[in-house]
């Protein structure tokens, strides 16, 4: 999977979490259930970010979504896979 696709998945998951959080604040007939779901969505977004956002060359975590070079190995994150 390309790095751009991985970044898009992480960004969409964060926006879904934020949208559900806003919905939970504005409309909460079952607040305990909604806060549990919100916590679950936040955990899933965090796990996706940690697992997917890695350098394709050295497999270290990418610190920022807009960086062009890996902070660890110095190679360009050119959206190409290693193999």
C-alpha positions in Angstrom: 0.0 0.0 0.0 1.4 3.4 -0.9 2.3 5.9 1.8 -0.2 8.4 0.5 -3.0 5.9 0.9 -1.9 5.1 4.4 -1.9 8.8 5.3 -5.4 9.2 3.8 -6.7 6.3 5.9 -5.3 7.8 9.1 -6.7 11.2 8.4 -10.2 9.8 7.6 -10.2 7.8 10.8 -9.3 10.9 12.8 -12.1 12.9 11.1 -14.6 10.1 11.8 -13.5 10.1 15.5 -13.9 13.9 15.7 -17.3 13.9 13.9 -18.6 11.2 16.3 -17.2 13.2 19.3 -19.1 16.3 18.1 -22.2 14.3 17.6 -21.8 12.9 21.1 -21.6 16.4 22.6 -24.6 17.7 20.7 -26.8 14.7 21.0 -26.4 12.1 23.7 -29.3 9.9 24.6 -27.0 7.2 25.9 -23.8 9.1 27.0 -22.0 6.1 28.5 -22.4 4.1 25.4 -21.4 7.0 23.1 -18.3 7.8 25.2 -17.3 4.2 25.1 -17.6 4.1 21.3 -15.7 7.4 21.1 -12.9 6.0 23.2 -12.8 2.9 20.9 -12.7 5.1 17.8 -9.8 7.1 19.3 -7.9 4.0 20.1 -8.4 2.6 16.6 -7.2 5.9 15.1 -4.1 5.8 17.3 -3.3 2.2 16.4 -3.8 2.9 12.7 -1.4 5.9 12.9 1.3 3.9 14.7 1.0 0.8 12.5 0.6 2.5 9.1 2.7 5.6 9.2 6.2 4.1 8.9 9.1 4.8 6.7 9.1 2.3 3.8 12.9 1.9 4.0 13.8 1.7 7.7 10.3 1.0 9.2 10.6 3.8 11.8 7.6 5.9 12.7 7.0 9.0 10.6 6.7 12.0 12.9 4.7 14.4 10.7 2.3 13.8 7.9 3.9 16.5 5.7 7.6 15.5 6.1 9.5 14.6 2.9 12.4 12.8 4.4 12.7 10.2 7.1 14.1 11.6 10.3 16.0 8.4 11.0 17.5 7.1 7.8 17.3 10.4 5.8 15.8 8.8 2.7 13.2 10.6 0.7 9.6 9.5 1.4 8.8 9.4 -2.3 5.7 7.3 -1.9 7.3 4.1 -3.2 7.4 0.9 -1.4 10.7 -0.8 -0.5 10.0 -4.0 -2.5 
